[in-house]
Amino acid sequence: MKMKQNNRIFLLVIASLLITFTAAAQAKIIHGQVTAKSDKLPIIGVSVAEYDASNRILNGTITDFDGNYTLRISGTPTNRVVYSYVGYKTVTRTAGNGGNINIVMEDATQTIKEVNVTARRQVSTGNINIAERDLTFAMSKIETKELEGLQAASIDEALQGRMSGVDIVANSGEPGSGMSIRIRGTTSINSGSDPMIVVDGIPFETNIGSDFDFATADEENYAQLLNISPADIEEISVLKDAAATAMYGNKGANGVLLIKTKRGTISKPRVSYTFKGSLNTPADPIKTLNGDQYTTLILEAAANAGNPLSTAAYPQFSYDPNNPYYYYNYGQNTDWYGALTRNGFTQDHNISLSGGGEKAMYRTSIGFYDQDGTVIGQSYSRVTASLNYDYNVSDYLKFQVSLSYTQGTQDKNYTTNLMNSAYTKMPNMSIYEYNTLGVMTPNYFSPVTTPQGYWSSTSNSGIYNPVAMANSGYWKVKSERIMPKFNLQYWIVPEVLKYQVDLAFDINTSKDNRFLPQTATGRLWPEISVNRATDLYTEAFVVQSFNRLYYTPKMGKDHEIVGLLQFNTYDGRYSSYQEVSALSASTNLQDPSIPANIIGNGLGLNSGSSQARTLSLLGMLQYKYLDRYIINGTMRRDGDSKYGTKNRYGYFPSASFRWRTSNEPFMKDVKFIDDLSLRASTGMSGNPVNKNYLYYNTYGTYEWTYLNDQGVYSTGLQLANLRWEKVSDFNIGANLIMFDNRVNMDFNWYKKRTNDLYFPNVGISSATGFNNINQNVGVMDNRGWELSIFTTPLKTKEWQLDFNMTFARSENEVMELSDNIPLISTPTAANNKYLTKIQVGNPLGSFYGYRYEGVYLNEEETVARDKKGNPIYTYNENGEREAVNMRFWYPSVGYEFQAGDAKYADINHDGNINSQDIVYLGDVNPTLTGGFGPTLRWKGKLTVSAYFYYRYGFEIINQTRIDMESMHGFNNQSTAVLKRWRHPYADPSTAPDDLLPRALLGKGYNFLGSDRFVEDGSFLRFKSLTVNYNFNRDKVKRFGLNELKVWATMQNIYIWTNYSGMDPEVTLRGGIASLGYDTSRSGRPMEFSLGTTVSF
Amino acid sequence: MKKLTKIPFLLSLIMLIAVSCTDKDEYYERPGWLEPPIYQVLEKEGRFSQYLKCVDRTLYATSLKGSGLYTVFAPNDQAFAAYLASKGVNSVSELPDSVVNRIVSYSILYNQYPYERLTDVLSGGWDTLSSIKKKTTYYETIHRDTYKGKSIWVYDLSNFRVGDNNYKYMPMYLRPVFERSRSAAQAAQDYNIFYPTTYTGENIQNARLVKKDMYSENGVVHEIDMVLEPLPNIENLLNDPDYSLFKAMINKAGTTGEPYFITYQYNKELTKYIQEAYPDKNIDEVYIKYYSGLAVNINGERYGTNDKQAEQGGYTLFAPNNAAVMKFYNERLKDYFPDGVETLPMDVLGYFINAQMIDELVWPGDFKGSMNSQGEFFNGKGNRGDAFDINKYSKVAPASNGFFYGSKDYIKSRYFETVFTEILLNPAYSLLNRAFIEYFESTLKEELLKCELNGYTQENYTVLLPSDELLAADGFSWQWLGGSNKYGFAHSQSGSSLGNFDVTTRMQRLVRSHIFKRLKNNDVNCALTDFVVDPAFATAYGGHGYAVNEYGDMIRYKDGKVQMLGNFDENDWVTVTPYKTFSNGQVLKIDKMLQYSRRNTAPTEVEKYKSQDLITYILKMTAATQNPNVAVFKNYLIQCLKGDESNELAGISADMTLTLLMPTNAAMNRAVSEGYLPAYTAVSTGDVPARLKATKFILHHIVKGKVFVDDGLNYIMPNREVITEETWPTLLKDVVDDTYLSISKDAEGKLVVSTKSISTGKLFSKIHKTATVTRGIKRSNYFGAKSVMHEINDFMVYEKVTE
């Protein structure tokens, strides 16, 4: 229904525009014949049109088979009649009073000898085009040409490290996991920190995931940039400071990514075909124990813990040849990772057709993208179609229509942690079940329970057979997205005042089907995890409108003014419907609508919907004097339906200034400087909260009744005083262009202060009936600088070498915080826990823990010692002096360390490792990030470019190592545990240096949060290498081609790092608690792709 | 074209080469210092080629090459050479698969035990110096057996669960444990009784440890000098024609065909498991088999009830050979079961079988002090008995689950050697046996079973045997009791018009009345063997002898005839006939039962089942014709205690056991004259203070709680040891506290009563008085209801001792 309605609106708008063409005048006739100069033959199909003074077409026709034409004209004698045909020079005549006009047309190609184009680059800041050299604010930009050949389904991956101040980090090395983007660091403790994305001037709704839950989702869930084929992108810019983001208001508070897509240009129709194919090989996973080593480990861990596994309780580890069922089913060396991964092939085809004349320009493209994930059961295919159409009605009136349609089909695994399971699954288990004679059957081996645990029907998670899960479980997401956009521009006062209206729709639907087969979990009827099927439908409908007035008065040579007044609206509606059922009669019955059980935890029907609106009014004025002094001021008033009436609207001003020093008279003599500018900007923007309806008091009903009445209770406090998170920004920058554009430097220093920091779940007195509420609680600063240097050290006729570098540093500091926020997580006597503190005056992301000092090699070393190294004594029952062992958290825990246990520094020498021995261990914020890379061009034919990316000076908590070296449970571990302590070393000098603590099943404190797992994460990555060859146009012409390019690219080639984890690129996502934790278990896969572009 | 497409290809190749090994890879590599797995360790050592050849032929090869966590006792090549020679084959390849599998799986132990830990048990932490054996990976699966005449498949388990098999344990004889409780010499001696090899203190079964603690990735290896094969268990060792009779006893089945001591249990889960594992064997049913009702589950390999105990002990069986079984039968049972050894009932078999075993390991060195499962010394006498003598055994062998001593003799059991044996085994006394089971299972029965076998050397019991006939004549029967919903004793007269009495109480009193607990050892002998009076004592009481039975009643006897209160009342005598003598006493047949009431003369009265009132006997004794010497005492007693109408005496109830000490008239008069007793007239005329004082005086002459007889012995009987003096309370109370008198025997065996304890010197009264009984059939040892009356030659007096 909604779709249809939307289409109707769209058609209506177009129709109403067409009506404006009809203008009446007295009719006259003009007629004649058109012939070619070269062969004197008539030309068929020549366009003949009458234009008025503003270049508006009034009437038009085309020549017939004999080159004749007749045109009814308006009668205004000053109007022009224009004859145009592709391949011929356009002829213009005045209309006069009509009559016979014969035309001879010249071949167009022969007239062009040499063209010199001189123009200044213009940059789209989104709303208004301002020459890049006149920008007063911080911005960085990249054109897709520079990215060409990078194999990426979405552009964020391609952008990584290429723009200073933009920190893009993959969430993990797992195939298909997303990336997180931070522009100038994390500004908010918990609220979303992902930047806004704007495509062709319209804010782009980031993808709504199929697991999207309207009740709990935040902007983080929208992270993945989607569905724009990189081939369609012309340019990407990033707005960084508040002055820039002021343009886009509240949502742009975390920075704005501007994406400009390709549009048609005046040319003959050009068909272009691009192909990219790539082979994705599975990444090197963390090496895990094989089944044999694993069994040894588990038995050893149990024995060390004092209770050897009995063969009756754990026949899985007895390797008893007399019991073939267990011997074979639990006697394997299964490579779960290998069984789950494969080489993936990606193909990306894109055909585009573009061209146009002075009046109309078009670009249409069709793309097909298909990727087989490196994990079984994961694939993604996408069909895209887009049309960009520009029509110049006259010099003063034009419109643009863009339409894009995307259909994507994504196959995922039923569980998202499939690879995790592969790393930790018992490797001695078989994939397929062996029968009692030791003969392999085709059935998956999914026992009801394993020593590791089982699949819990209550939480719908747990232990399963990952291969069965990958092959017979599924999660299919089918999504469709239609984005019609409409743009109309009209010069009310030519060259001075322009009115522009944009209307954009975004209709995004997706359908998720999930199925959990019994064969993967082994659970028994009638548990509700058996044959569990989900059908979810979600729909998002967004309408945005922009009304803009541009004011560009002519003020003479020395003055230049650009003004903008904008009013925009946003309305987003979301809804979802879901059914989950279980216990269908057969694994083949996978649709929840088939009669099955819908009563149970997580089963049943549910739906949700929400709506949000924003409004904003923006005024901007830029003034330039003498091409030296440029000042820009903006004021916005934003309104957001997420806030109560009291705080719904906010004013956000900004101002910026640029001084082009190089144009000052005293600099005139410095010839080598082309441009030197100093910039300063300041401004404020508002970051909205990430949830709707917080200012309402919401109610829920109890699930039971009393006297047939259902009770109602309050589910949320009415947060009437919730305020905008206000980000004020101060930026100082400089641009320096030297040596005939061969050195181009851009420097920015900024300070960003976030006031009214938003924090969810702030503890309050439970006397209110609630334990916590969402509040504005504090102030946080982000400071930093960015420097980018683009150089061309070598430039000859045949060779050109470019070398680009970016550097950035970003620091944050918590300035103020409400007393209600727990500043310190309480230290507990538990493994795998680091202490985190939010400390006023310190950055977010510091962590604290114990200091690891290796392993107690023998019993003697476990004796507690004081500062001087003398044993600490106690008195036993008989009053005799007795040396005590090191203890852990005595007296509440009192664990006595034993030989083989991890040894921690006893900072206060009291013989007791407890909270008093916790020290500062590191910080996740890098000292420096950036990238660099050379590009070598030869004769405009061959281009070789390389790109390196680095982050320097930060620490990572290697959670992977904690998990994979803890030797504490039945999960498989990494091969690093082969280095574990196995027997005492009476002579410590005989012990190996790289010894790890002993295995200890379910006991001990061998993996406390300590510096053992905190590592320097600095790295330099050889990110990509691309070779591009452009065939000589003359040569390819012989094959009827206009252009032929081939290229090959490699990504993630090599990494230099001391980090022992799989990959030091650690996600920046998540709350404070998860900052800096590396949970990745496989490295980043190397990708190799080949591609070609053909134009006709 | 061709040339150009090569460029990107070449470039990409170069890129690929650039990618090489990183530090990260190194971190996850196998550390160089880590020992290789067991198999490779053995390979590297070089001396285990034969063993490894065997390993290669089994599925254990995979495990030893890197998996699991084991301790391996690997025999070296020399060991194999000797082994092969003994088997008469040239190479291991000639050994059958089954043998190779046995050797290999038996050489592998679960868990890693370096030498130092071999003697420790790991169970919730290390339990040091307590392990004597370790679990191997070897176990036997199903085998054939016969059940109810049918050949079936059985699994030696008491409870089936996957992975819980009847694993064999490997015995170890390691110095730290083995020599902890015995000297090295003794250890060697004990060891050599079972194994011919030299004891070194580091023996694994019959092998010696050559090289210890070869660490490997998946465990530890110890080199041994002998190929070890799994030991047979006790059940296997019993499968020997020399022990077929004993085995038949263990295997004996009842009339239903269900064995007495073996449980065969069909197990569905197990059957399914076995059927699937051996599809070619065409199995329809599998039973689990274990021994029940025996002290030892002789086919169970796992000792105790948990994994911890399993490593700490074992079983011992002294299996009597066929001759010994026959000897036992002939000596002990033939009288009762003349139809042969096959006819023995289940309980008799149980007592005998359990006597031969213990769920502990009995080392030859410890034989002397060791007891069987019934708490009887294996050698019959404990430490005073004989030490282990190998010549008395025909087959001594180590079993996987303990020791097997094939014996030429049987282990004696108190069930066959004591006075109770007669009650237990003689069908004529089945009611008596039932009464013991019913009322005295853990008390009196246990006492009658006390003998040297279980460490009691001086107990001597005399049992007069009331036959089923006599008990039935009394009215007793063993029948289903509807009210109690069980079998029990009933009595024909209970609940009848003759009066209500408690069947249980009567039966218990009667049984106890027929038992006399006496002492007999090198110094003392007061065994009542024939109820003939010692001539030295005969004159004192006109040829009568006296004794107190287990119940506490006095009896008197003369010339093989016995009399208790009831019999005395009727002037009736029970004739006893000595019947058998056992290690702890003798049993005698009787023609009537001892009675505490007049069973014959008042057949229609309620009194038939009750003894008469005490006053009746007091009057009877003090009658002029009997003993006028104590008439004054009697007068005071009646004056002070007896009411006018009833026969009741104040302060005395029918359930009290009393000894009345009656001062002679002269002594009473002396008491009056000395002021300790008011004049009789004052008492009789109702002078309250006088009466009160007199009452106290009388009460102080009645000892409560025990019957003391003047039996001519120099010590007081019954007692568990020689006692010459006892202190007992009297009926007089000092406010609430008892007052006491000392009762003792003088050198002539005469009963003496005193206000002062001889042994402790403690005075019970300020005034020290001592008196002796006056002997004479009418003067002392006179029957009373649960009482005895004696004439004494002085009075006792109580005056509180204040300190």
Interface residues (C-beta under 8 A of the other chain):
Chain A: I286 K287 N290 G291 D292 Q293 T295 T296 L299 E300 A303 G306 N307 P308 S310 T311 A312 A313 Y314 P315 F317 S318 Y319 D320 P321 N322 N323 P324 Y325 Y326 Y327 G331 N428 N435 T436 L437 L942 V944 S974 T975 A976 L978 K979 R982 H983 P992 D994 F1022 L1025 V1027 Y1029 F1031 V1046 W1047 A1048 M1050 I1053 Y1054 I1055 N1058 Y1059 S1060 G1061 M1062 G1083 M1086 F1088 L1090
Chain B: L4 T5 I7 P8 F9 L11 S12 M15 A18 V19 T22 D23 K24 Y27 Y28 E29 R30 P31 W33 L34 P37 T58 L59 Y60 T62 S63 K65 G66 S67 G68 L69 N101 S105 Y110 N111 Q112 P114 L122 S123 G124 G125 W126 T137 Y139 T141 R161 V162 G163 D164 N165 Y167 Y215 E217 N218 G219 Y273 E276 A277 P279 D307
